[in-house]
Amino acid sequence: MDFETTRSIQSFKDILLDRYGTSDFLWMSRDWQPLLPYPHTIKTNPKKIKQDVLRSPRVQHAIEEISEEKGIPKEQLYKTVQSILEEIGYNRQLPVVRWLGVLLLKVLKRTCNGLFVNEANINRVMSTVGENPVIFAPSHRSYGDFILMAYLCFHYKIEMPAIAAGIDFHSMWLMGHLLRDCCAFFMRRSFGSDKLYWTTFSEYVQKLVTDGDAAVEFFIEGTRSRTAKSLTPKFGFLSMTLVPFFTGRVPDITIVPINISYDRTLEEVLFAFELLGVPKPKESTSGLIKALNMLNEKYGKVYIDFAEPISVRELFESSGLHRRLPTPESPQVQHVMSPEETSFCVELAHHVVQQQQRHSVISAFNLMAIILNNSVLEGTGPPLLQEIVANVAWFKSVMEMLGALIDIQGGLSSVDAAVKEAISVHKSLVTLTQTNHLKLVKIHTFSRKMDTSKLKGHNLSEQTMDVAVPMVMLQHYVNPCLHYLIGPAILTLVMRHLDVQMEISRNDLFQKFNFLRSLFSNEFAFYTAWAEKEFEDAVKQLEVLSVVEPTKSGMLKLGNHAKLQILLSNLLQPFLEGYLAVCQVLQKVASRPCSERFVLKATQQRVEELLTSAAISHPYSLSLDMHSAALQALTSLHAVDRLKRNGAVEFQIRTTRLLEITQMLENLMLQPDEKFHLSDPTAKHFVIHGSQPAKL
């Protein structure tokens, strides 16, 4: 596919700019003749799609099988399928879209400093569609993603996509109906062994792909990322959408990765509490109404960028898969994915995530968060504003060398203005003192008492929460940068823990790099097949940055850029601490299998004790998502066995392998005298008091 994306801040247009001083109602009421991404001669509609699913050979076959196996009358099963389709199916009601658009515009103009779209890229993407089905695959960092994508399509006159939404929203009074009328279709979080639901839902999705003239939109990560990092992609929904291609019902499928980058995430406080074990509130309309007080705050800019479309056929053929595809004239009815097709789905999903990452926009506050986070780990106390500005300007150049697009145009004066604007947008998290030092603001734990029995982890003390919540929130803004930094950071960490002046061969360095990459595979959505290329890219980047340098003998050693070496190593510190704590907890229960819930709760308790005693340094190591990812990685690395007993999942350690990994992590840890901790006066000096209680 001949396509080249344009990547510069100047290529983004603020599509809210023309809405100021004009009538939102007139704009949303304008004549709207949308572009159809996949036009058909015979038109379909939401009702016809449901009818076609009910009459499809697959659903008919499933009804007959289940009726015969379980003795259930076919008529009853037909009614069940109709009920499932009523639960799933979307509607397209343009008047509802228009009225919600009026409301959305008022909210955006009140809370945002701009909605910036890479207009050149979106126009290029839409000029290439029309010959086959189209799938929009946005990143998922906020509930706002769904709404912004719908408005974007309305703005550019693109037919509203059929959007996959979680069943949680279906039960929301009024909101469930409104979302359905705006083209949302609903899917259960798990299908279990419900063969009839699975067959009906998968057939519905495939009908949307083959017969729908609009794009299908879904979040490949499966859920919002509470950490602002890319999650390991999910393959179930993607594989459903690809079946029409594998069975020859469509000649190709175009997948469009989309990145949505936020200056400030709407759910930042909620996410911090969730990571620390406080369960998220159930989605409800009343909860949405209560959250309207958030509209009194500013959330900065939002950037949306469309990446190069991925042709499924081209990627399939370039992947070395030579399986002969059925022709569209003779489609298969039943299809079980082969191992090669399953492997291809995994590769494709990682390509989508990679393109989402490459089309992110890094804000000034993302860079500030890294500088501030580094100050905490260095124990230097709150930095002065001028130090922040100078370091952001320096680190901006580092990130740009690594391929990042930064939302700062111009020199030091522009950086100064961007930093001050970021402080204003994030005033609930950071503040300038009278002496011009930048400090974190204390986030009060709760405005109401929590039922501790509902906590997902350990019941953390108020002192721990006071320090942990703002630090976890700060890490939320560090994380969007990590896909640019993680490879160089792993290599730097390994090099810094070699003996002084020691050289290392590329092969030995790769082995150490690959171990940590495997350990963090679930943390950073790594794809195994790309390990060698990512290693080579990271070495080249570090050589350019003078972090490492080659020797005359072809070995590698540390370069002279000590400041960047320390910062890169510090980025990994909370992850090393969290993963090590999981290993230590598992070693203590080596004699018996244990549940994931037990491991998470015990690890969080262990981390709290270590933070209080200054044995480890970063409160983000309390994150339950991190502990869960560590447990998955240890299972993949054969340090833990995953067992199923009486329907419950338990974990049994492999002592030798777990000890080996534990020792490797211990060797990479900083020394205790370099650490920040809960009882340290530095910590108290860093976090100030006086904020309002967080309302969940």
N, C-alpha and C positions, 0 to 999 in steps of 0.2 A: 504494500500500500504506500503510494507516494505521498508522504505527509511529513512536514517539519514544523514542530511547535515553536512558538515564539516565547522566549522567557526573559522578560525584563519588567521591572516595576512600571515602566512607562507604558507597557502594553496592556495594563489593567485599566479598565474604565469604571468609575463609580456610577452605577446605574440608579442610585438614589438621588444623584445631584439634580437631575431634571425634574424630580418629583417635588422638590421644595417650592413653595409658593404656587402650586397648582392643585387642581382638584383630584384627590385620590379616586373619588367615585367616577369621574369622567374617564380617567386613565383605565380603570378596571372595567369600564362599560364600553370601551372602544370596540370597533369591529375586529373580530378575531378569527382569522382563517389560518389555522395552524399547518405547519409542515408535518406531513406524515412520514415518520422514519422508514416504514415498510408498507407502502400502499398496496392494497389488493383490489382486483377488479370486482370481486364479490365482497361487499361490506359486511362486517360483523358488528356485534354489540355485546354488552355484558350479559344480557339475557340469553342470546344465542350461544355464547360460549358455554354457559352452564348447561344448556340443553344438549349441545354437542358432546360435552363431557359425559353426561348421563347416558347418551346413546353410543359412546365409544366402545370398540371391541374389548379394550383392556378392562374397563369398568364392568361391562357385561360379563366378561369371563370371571372377574373377581367375585361378582355377585353369585354366579352359578357355583363356583368352587366353595365359597363360604356357606352357601345354602346347603350344599351336599355334605360338607364336613360337619356343620354344627346343627343341621336340621332346622334352620331358620327360614321361614317362608320368603320367597323372592320379593313379594310385594313389600314386606317389612324392610328388607334390605334396600329396595328402591327408595323408600321413604327416608331411610337413614342417609343414603347418598344425597338426596335432595336437601336434607337438613344440613349436611356437611357443606354442600355448595352454597347454601344460603349464608352459612357462617363465613365461608371463605370469600365469596365473590365480591368484586368491586363494582361501583357505579361511576358514571361520569356525568355529573350535574354541574354544568357551567355556571348557572346562577350562584350556586354555593361557592364555587371557586372564586367568582368575582367578589362576593361579599367578604369572604375570608381574606382575599387579597387586599381589600380596603383596610381591614383591621390590621393585617400584617404590615402594610406600608406605614401606618400611623405608629406602630410599635417600633419598627426599624428606624424611622426618622427620629424617634424620641430617644432610643437607646444606643444607636450605632453612629460611628463617625464615617461610615461609608460601607457600601456593599460593592466590592471591586471584582470585576469579571474580566478574564483575559478574552476579550471579544474576538480577537483575531483567531484564537484557537477554537472557540466555539463555532465560529463561522466556517472554519476549515473542516471541522468534524462534520457538521451538518451538510456540507457540500458533498461529502463522500458517501452518505447513506442513501438508501432507497432500493437496493437490489436484494437485500436479505434482512433477517431480523436484527434488531439492535438492542443491546443491553447496556444500561447505565449502571456503573459500579462506583458510587461515591464512597469516600472515607466516612467513618462514623465516629464523631467525637461528641455529638450533642443531639438532643431531640430536635434542635433547630435545623439539622441537615435535611430532614424530610420536607420541612416547610420551605426552606430556601430553594431546594431543587424544584419544587412545584412552582414557586414564584418565578424562578429563572426561566423555566419553560414557557410560562405565560408571557413574560417580558419579551422573549425572543421568538414568540409565535411557533413554538414546538408543541406538538400534541402532548397532552399530559400523559406521562408514563404510568403504567400499572405498577404500583409500588408495593413491594412485600413488607408487611408490618407484623409485629408480634401480636399474638392473641390478647396480650394484656390490654391493648388499646380497645379491643373489640367490646370489652365489658364496661368501658367508661361511658357513663350516661351522657347522651348527646354527642360527646366528642367522637365516640365510635362511629356514629351515623355520619357525622361531618367528614371524618377521615375517609370513610367508605365512598361518600359522594365525591371526594376529591381523588378518586382512583386508587385508594388503598385496598389491597386484598390481604386477608389475615391468615397467618399460619401458626399452628401450635408449636410450642418450644420443643416438644419431643413427640414422636409418633408412637414410641414403644412398639408393641406387637400388633397394633391396630392396622391390619392389612387393608381393610376397606378404606380407611382414612388416607393411608399412604398412597394407595392406587388412585383415589379420587383427586387428592391434592397434586400429585405428580402429573396426572393427566391434565389437570386444569392449567398448571404452569406450562406444560408443553403446548397446549392449545393457545395460550397467550403468545408463545414464541412463534408458532407456525401460522396462526390465523389473525393475530392482532396487528393492527396497523400502527400502534404506538409502541414505544420502547418498553421493555420490562426493566424495572429498577430494583436493585437489592443491595444490601450491605454485605460485602463478602466476608467481613469480620464476624458477622452474625449478631453482634451486639455493640453497644457503645463502648468505646475504650475509656475506662475510668482513669487510665494512666496517661492518656494523650500519646501513647506509643501505638504503632501498628500492632494489632493482634494477629496471632497465627490464623490464617484464613480458614474458613469452614468450606467443606467441599460438597455437602449434601445438596443444597439448593443449586449450586453451579452445575453439578452433574445432571440434575433434572433438566436444566435449560439446554444442555448439550446433546441430550438424547436425540432430538430431531435432526441434529447434524450427523451424529453417528449412524442413524437409521436412514439417512438420505432424504428426509422429508424437506430439508432446506439445503441449499448448496453451500452456505457459509453462515456464520454468525459474527456480527461485529460487536466487540465489547469495548466500551469507552470508560477507562478509569478516570475518576474525577477526584480532585482534592479540594476539601473545604478547610481553610485555615482560619482560626479565630484568634484575635488579639487576646480576648478574655472569654473563657468558657462559662456559659450560663450556669452549669451545674458544678462549678469548681469546689464549693464547700461540701456539697452533697457527696461528690466523688471521694473527697478526702476522708469523710466519715465512713463511707462504704469500705474503702481500702483498709481502714482500721478496725472493721468488724461490725459497724452499725448497719443493720439491714436497710436497704433502700425502701422508702415508702411505696406502698402499692399505688400504681397509676390510677388516678381518679380525677373526675372533673372538679370536685371540690378542692383537691390538692392543687390543681392547676390554677384555680381562682385565688387560693391563698398565696400562690407564688407570684401573683401580679405585683406585689410590693417590690419585686426585683426590677420592675420596669422603671423604678426611680433612679436606677444606676446606669452608668455608661459602660459599654462593652467593647468600645474601640472599633476597629475595622474587621471586616470579614473578607477573605479572598477566596474566589472560586476559579479553578483552572481545569480545563479539559486536556487530558493527555492524548497522545497519539492513539488512535483506535487500533485494537488488536483484532486481526483477522484470524478466527479460529482455524480456518482451513490452512492458511499460510503457516501458522505456528505448528499445526499438526504435521504438515508435510516436512517442515524444517527440523522436527524433533527426531527424525530418523525412524518414524513409524510408517511402515509400508503396508499396513493392512488396507486391503481394497475396500473402499467405501461403497455401500449400496447406492444406486442411482435414485434420484427423486421420483422417477417413474415407477419404481417397484419398491416402495418403502416397506420396512419390516414393521410388524405390529408389536410383537414382544421383543424386548431387548434387555439383556443382562450385560452390564458393562464388563469388558475384559480387563485383565490386569494392566494391559498397555493403556487402555482408555482411562482407567482409574489413575494411573501414574501421570498421564497427560493432564488430567484435571488438576492434580496437585501442582504441576509445573505452571499451568495457566493461571491458577489462583495466585501463585507467588509473583508472576509477571504483573498481575493487576495491582497487587500491593506495592511492588517495587515502583510502578509508574505513579501510583498515588503519592508515594514518598517523594519521588523526584519532582513532583509538581506542587510541593508545599511552599508556603511563603513564611519565612522566619521573621518574627517581629522583634522590635527593640527589646521588649520585655523578656522574650526567650533568651536573648544574650545576657540581659541583666540578671536573670535567674541563675544562669551558669556562673557568672562572676560572684553573685551573692552566695550561692551554694558553696563555691570554692573558698570564699572568705570564712564561712562557718567551719569547714573542714581544716582550714589552715589555722583557725583559732585566733585570727587577727582582729576580731571585733567588727563592729559596723563600719563599712567603708564610707569615706566622704563622697559627696556628689561628684566632685571633679575627678576622683579616682574611678568612680563608676563610668563616667563619660569616657575617660581615656582608655579604660580597659574594654569597654564596648566597642570603641573605634578600632582598637587592636584586634579584638576577637572577631569583629565583622570581617576583617581582611582574611583571617584564618578560615572562617566558614565559607567565604566566597571562593577561596582557593579549593575547598573541598566540594564545591558545586552548589552551594546553597544560594537561594535568592532571598535577599534581606530587604525588609521594608524600611530602608533608610537611604535617601538619595543625598549625595553631596558629602562635604567634608566634616570637620570637627563640629562646626556650628550646627549642622544638620543633625549630627549625633546628639548634641546637647539638647536640641529641641525635641528630638524623638524620645530621649530618656525622660525628660520632664513630662511629656505627654503620657508616657507609659506609667509614670508614678501617679498621675492624675487618674488614669483609667483603673489602675490597680490599687487605689487608695484603701480598699478594704483589707489588703494584704501587706502593703509596704507604706512607709511614711518617712518624710524628712523631718529630722529634729531641728531645733533652733540652731544647732551647731552644724547643720547641713550633713549630718550622718544619716545614712539610709538604714532603717530598721524594719524588721518584720512586726506586724501588728498581731496581738493575741486574738485568736478566734475563740470566743467563749464556748465552752463545750456544748451545753444544751439550754434551751429555754424551757424545757420540761424534762421531768425525770424519765429515764429509759428503763424498760423492763429488761434487766440483765440476762434473763433467760433467753431472750431473743438475739443476743449478741452472737455473731458467727465465730468470734475468737475469744481471747482472754478479756476479762473485765479490767481494762487499763485504768490506772489511777488518774485523778484529775490533773495532777502535776505532769504526768506523761502526756495526756491529751493536750494540755496547754502548749507544750513544746512541739508535739508531733503534728498537730493539725496544720499550723502554718508552714511547717517544713515539708509536709506531704503536698500541700498546695503549691509551694514553691517548686518542688520536684515536677509537678504537673506541667510547668512551663519550661523546665529543663528538657523533659523527655522528647518533645517534638524535634529537637536538634540531634538526638542520639543516633538516628540512622545514618547521618553524615559522619558521626564521630566514633561509632562503636568499634569499627575495625582498627583505626589508628589507636584508639584507647586501649584495646586488648594488647596490641603489639607493644605499645609504650609501657604498659604495666609489666609485661613479661620481661622486657629489656631492663627496666629499672630494678628488677629483683634478681638480676644476674650479679655475680661478683663484680666489684669495682673494676672498670676498664676491661671487663671480659668481653670477648667477641663471641658471636654465635653464627653458625651456618644457617643459610636460608631454610634448609630442610629441618633442622632442629627447631628453629623458630616457628616454622609452619606447624609442626607437631604440637607445640605448646599453644599456639594460636587456635588450632583446630579443636583442641580439648576444651578450651574456654568457650569457643563458639558453639560446640556441641552442648556444653553445660547450660549456656544461655539461649539455647535454640528456641524455647518457648517464650522467653522474655523479649526477644527482639525479632521474632518471625523470620528466623534464618531458614534458607533453603539449602539443603546439604550439597546439592550439585554445584552450587556457586562458590564453594569454600575457597578453592584455589585462586579463582579470579579475584575474589574479594581480598585475599591475602596479598596478591601481587599489586593490586590497586592501592592498598593501605601502605605497603612498603614504599611505593613511588611517592605517595602523598607525604609521608613522613620524611623522606629524603629531601623533597622540595622545601619542607618546613624546618629543616635542620634538626629534627627530633632524633632521627637516626642517620647514620652515614655508612657507606661501604668502606671496607678496608682494602688495602692493596692485594690482600690474599683472597678477596672475594667474599669475606665474611661481613657481618653487620655489627655495628656498635652504636651506642648512644651518641647523639650529636651534642651541640652546645646550647640548645634552646631549652634550658632548665625550666623556665616559667611555664612553657606549654607542656613539657613533660609532666610536671606536677599536676597541672589542671586536668590533663587527659586521664591520668591515673586516678585522680579524685572522683572523676565521673563514675567510676566503677565501684567505688568504696561501699555505697549502700547495698549494692547487689552482692558483693562478696560477703558482707556481714550477714545479710539475710539468708543466703544460701548456706553459709557455714553454720548458722544457727539451726537450720533444718537438719543438716548432717549430724550435729551434736545431739539433737533431740532424738533422732532415729537410733543413734548409738546407745542411748540410755534405755531404749525399749527393745533392744536387739533380741531378747529372748522370746518375744511374743508378737504376733501380728497386731496392727493397730489401724484404726480408721483414719481417713483424711481429716475429718473434723478434729480428732484427737491431736493429730500432728500439727494442724494449724493453730489450735488453741495453746498447745504446749510450747510451740515455737514462739508465738507472740509473748507468752509469759517469760520465756527464756530471754528474748530480745530486750524486754523491759528491764529485767534484772541486769543485763549486760550494759545497757545504756546508763542505768542509775549508778553502776559501779565503775563507769568509764572504761569498760573493757572493749566497747565498740563505739562508733562515733556518730552514726546518722539515723535519725528517727524514721526515715523512709524504709529502713530495714524491718519495720513493724508491719509492712504491707502484706495482707493476706493473699492478694493476687500474686505477689512475688513468691510467697511460700508455696502456693499451689503450683506455680510454674516450676519451682525447684523440685518438687516432688515428682512431677511429670518427667523432668529431665533426668533425675536419678533413676527413674524406671527405665527410660530409654538407654541409659548408660549401664544398665544391668547391676546397679548398686542396690536396687529395690525390686522386689517382685510384686506385681499387682495380682491379688487373689480374689476370687469371687466365692463367697461362702454363704449359703442360705439367702441368696439374693442381695447380700451386702458386699461392698468392695473393701478389702483390707490390704495392708502393705506389710511385707516381710522383708527385712533387710538381708543383704549379702555382706557379711561382716568384712571380709578382706577388701572387696571392691569399694565399699563405703569408706573404710579407713584410708584407703589410697587417695580418694577424692578429697576427704577431709584434710589430709596432710597437705595436698596441693593448694587448697584454699588458704590454710593457715600460713603457708609460705608466702602467699601474695598479700597478706594483710599488713597494714601500717602498724608501726610500733605504738604501744599504749600511750606514750607521752606525746603523741601527735594528735590526740583525739579530743573531740568536743563531747560533752556528756551532760546529762540532765542536772547534775548537782554542781556543775562548773559555773562560777560566776559569769563567765563569758556567755553562757547560754541565757542567763537571766538578763544580762545586759543587751542581748541581741533581740529579745522579744519584749515588746512594750505592752502595757495594759490599756484598757479603756474602750474596747470595741463592744458592740451590742452582741447579745447571744445569737448564735446561729439557729435559724429556724428551719427545721427539717420537715 
